[in-house]
Amino acid sequence: MTTTQNPTATRSLGTTGPTVSALGLGCMGMSALYGESDRAESIATIHAALDAGVTLLDTGDFYGMGHNELLIAEALRSAPAAAREQALTSVKFGALRTVEGGFTGYDGRPAAVRNFAAYSLQRLGTDHIDIYRIARVDPDVPIEETVGAIAELVEAGHVRHIGLSEVGADTLRRAAAVAPIADLQIEYSLISRGIEDTILPTARELGIGVTAYGVLSRGLISGHFTRDRALGPGDFRGMSPRFQGENLGRNLDLVDRLREVAEAKGVTVAQTAIAWVLAQGTDIVPLIGARRRDRLAEALGALAVTLDAADLAAIEEAVPAGAASGDRYPAAQMAHLDSEH
């Protein structure tokens, strides 16, 4: 088998969702959780993505407490009209924050859904959100109620499509019984393959697409992260198990093995890791979290990478399923993941 990517390719988000670029741009790091960012460079990166044909911009209303939505709005206002009209916004909501930046839970009540949406529409400066999803399931509110509230927003024209985030197979089925679900946003990478057991098959059975975040595992398998790298204040990777002590060393050993495969093909580690996710199915749209134009350009190069059966076998040998050391989130955050229960 040979998997060839097309730099101008598009993919459909499930059987009911929109057609989007084969790679989406995850904008979180431009506002939060990875330390300081450069506003001008962030906007330039969004413009470069749009110019390259990227149409899907992913955000959350809690990224920088609204900062990220305002940043995207500014970038879209200053982008050429044609690019602005092609752009689709994917928004997560529901996370509750403190003034100090802490997370205190999730709110999926219908009244809260309508409230969150109203604020997002104002910040984005638009009359609709293309794909809307709760970031994590609220354990105190049945998913049917949360999805039903989004369905009402669809009916009113404020939202175009319903998405989900980090839910397990059972929740996916329950939600899909209420209203059409375009896509499931969930972590999926060479070192985060938990969805392959039941979640991905269920999504495919139900005709639900996947937008895969963390395809470079927050930079860990990008080929750019080093063993002696110091993480600055505000960078949540400082608390991430996979970046700690011996875990980091073992995970970077995997990257070194992946680098051998990449170099043999004449491409970068990041391009190999992204191309692997792209090769797992045309119903999967990887989100790349580039904060700079050079990183964006490198990631987009993955669309031109061809992986044949020998390449895929070599990648699998270098980074077998389950090879990662450490959970993908700290214990307190893992507890919020319906997909892990």
N, C-alpha and C positions, 0 to 999 in steps of 0.2 A: 504493500500500500504506500502511496505517496500522497502527502498532504501539502498542497500548494496554496499559499495565501495570496490574495489580490490586494494591492495597496488601496484600491478604491472600493473594496468589497463592502457590502452591507449585509446585515443579518436581521431577522425578524425576532422580536421578543415574544416568543410563544405563538400560538395560533390566533390570539386576539389582540396582541400588542402592536406597537408601531414598528416600522422598519427603521433601523438605526445603523450608524457606522459600525464596522466590525470591532473597533476598539472605542471605548468610552473614556472620558476624562474624569477621574475622581478628584474633586477639588478640595477635599477636607484639609489636606496639609498646607493649603494656602492661608488657612485661618487658625488652625488649631492642632494641638497634640504632637507636633514635630518641632516645637520650638519656634524661634523667630523666622518670619518669612518676609519677602520683599514684595510690597504691594504692586509696584510698577512691573516687576518681573512676572508676578502672578498674572496680571492682566495681559501682558505680552504673551505669556504662555497660552492663555485661553484663546487669544486672537490667532496664534500660530496653529493651535489645534483646529479651530474653525476653518482656517485657511487650508489646512491639510485634508479637510473633509470629515473631521470628527464632528458628529452631530449631537452626541449624548453627553450632557454635563450632569454629573452626579454630585449632590450636596445633602446637607441636613440642616434643619433650622437651628440646631444646637451647636453647629460648628462655629466656635467663636461667638456663641449667643447671637446669631443673626448676621455676624460679620461676613460669613461666606456667601450668603444669599445676596447681601448688598454688593459684594465684590463681583459676583456673577452679573448682577444687574448693571453695574458700571461697565463691565467688559462688553456686555451685549449692546448697551447704548452706544458705545464707541466703535463697535464692529461694523463692517459694511452691511448694508441692508439685506443682501442676499444670504450672507452667513447667519445673520440674526434670525431670519425667517426659517432657516433650516434647523436651528438649534432646538433641542428638546431638553427639558429640565426634569430630572428625577430627584425627588425630595423625600428625605426621611424626617419623621416627626416623632414626638412622644417623650423624648428624654427630658427629665426634670433636672435643672441645674441650680447651683448655689451661686451667690455673688463671687465667692472665691474660686469658682470653676469646678466644683465637685459635682458628682452625679448622685442623685438621690432616688432614682427609680424611673418608672415609665407610666404614662397616663394614656390609656386607650379608650376612655369613655367617649361616647358619641359627642357630647358637648365639647369635650376637649379637642376632639378631632376637628370639629368645625372652627374652634378658636385658633388652633395651630395653623390651619389652612388660611384663615383670614389674614394672619400676620405674615405668612410666607408670601401670599399674593401681593401684599403691600410692599414688602422688602424687595421682591423680585421685579416689581413694576410691571406685572402682567395680569391678564384676566383669567389665566388658567395655568395649572401645573400639569405637565404631560404625564408623569407617573408619580403616584403618591403612595407612601408606605409607612407603617409604624416601624421604628428602628428596632425595637425588641417587643416581644409579646408582653402585654400587661397581664401579670398572673391573676389580677383581681377582676379582669373584664374578659368575658368570652370573646374569642377572635371573631365569632360571627357578628357581634355587636360593633366591633371596631371596623371590620370590613363593610358591614352594612352602612355605617356612617359615611365611609368613603364612597360607597355606591351612590348614596344620596347626593354627594358632591359631584359625582359624574353626571347624574341625572340633571343637576342644576347647571352644568356646563363649566364648573370651576375646576374640575379635574378630568383628564382624558382617559387615563388608565389606572388600574389598581395594581400595586405591587406588594410584595411581602419581603421581610428581611429576617434572616437567621431563624427560620422556623423548621420544625421537624416534619416528617412525612404525614403524620396524623393531622397536625394543624393545617398543613397544606391542603389536605383533602377537605377538612371542615370549611376552610375559607373558600375554596373553589366551589363548594356547594351553595354558597351565598351569592357569589357574583363572579364574572370572568376575571381571572388573575393573569396579568400579562407576564410578569416575571418574578422570580425569587432572587433577591440579592443575598449572596452568601460568600464566605471566604472559600476560595478554591485555588490551590497552587500545587506545585510539585511536593511541597512539604505539608500541605493541608488538604488531605484527600478524603476526609470523613464523609463527604456527601455522596461518594460513589456507591456506598452500600445500599441505602434505601431512599435517601432524599432525591438524588438525581434521577433514579428510575421512576420515582413517583411523579416528579415534575414532568418527565417526558410522557408518562402515561396520561397525564392530565392536560398536555399541550401547553405547559408553562415554561417560558424561557428562563435562562439563568444569566444574571449579571454577576460576574465573579470579581470580588474585590480581593485585595491582598495577594495578587498574582506574583508579586515579588516579595511577599511576606514582610511588608514594611521596610523594604530595602535589604533585608537579610540575605536574600538570594539574588540580589541585583548584580553581584560581582564588584560592587563599589564599597561594601561595608568591610572594615578591617577589624582585626582583633584588638587593636589598641585605640580604637575610636572612642573619644569622650563624648557623651551625650549631654547636651546643654539643658538648662532648666526649662521645664514645660514640655520636654520630649518624653512621651509616655512609654517609649521603648525602654527607658530606664527601669520600668517596673514590669516589663514583659518577660515572662519566664524564658523564652527562647533566646533572649539577649543577655542572660545572666550566666556568669561564671563558666563552669564546664559545659553547660548547654551551648553557650555561644561558640566555644571552640569546636565542639562536635558538629554543630550545624555549619560552621564555616569549612569544616573538613568536607562536608557534602558539596559545598559550593566549589571547592577546589577540584573535586571530581567532575562536577558539571562543567567547569571551565575547560577541562581537557576535551570534552565532547564539543563544546562551543568553538574552541580554537581549531579543532580538526575541520569544522565546517566553515571557518573564516567569519564567524559572527560573534557577538558578545554574549556573555552569560545572561544578561537581562533579556536579550532578544530570544535566546533559546528557551528561557523559562516562560516567556509570554507566548511564543509560538507553540509550546507544548500545550498550554491551556486552550489556545485557538484550535488545536488539532483534536481536542476531545469531543468536538461536535459543533455543528453550525448553529445549534440552539444556545450556545454559550458566547456571551460578549464580555471579554475581560475589561475591567476598569483599570486604567493606568494612573497612578497617583503622582504624575510628574508636577513639580513645582517650578521647574526651569525649562527654558526652551531646548537646551542641549539634551536633557534627560527625555523630554518629549520626542525629540528627533530620533534618539536611540530606540525608544519604545516603538515608535511607528515603523522603524525598520523591521520589526518582527513580522509585519504583514507581508514582507517579501521573502521570508524564510520558508524553505521547503523542507519538510521532515518526511523521510521515507521510513520504511519499516525498520531498517537497520539503525537509523537515527533514534527512533522511538525506543528501540530495544536498548541502545547505548545509554539513553537518558534514564530509562527505568533501572538499569544496572547501577548507574552512578547515584541515583537518588530513589531508592525503592520506596514504595508506599509504607508509611508508618516509620520512616527513618528519622524524622525530626526529634530533637530532644527538647522537652518542655511543652507545656500547653500553649495554645495560641493567645490566651488572655490570662491575666491574674485570676486567682480562684474566685474572687468576689464578682468579677465580670463574667466568668464562665457560668456562674449560677444563673445569670440572666438569659442564657442562650437556650431557647427552646429546641434548637437544632442539636444540642448536645445531651438532651434528656430522653 
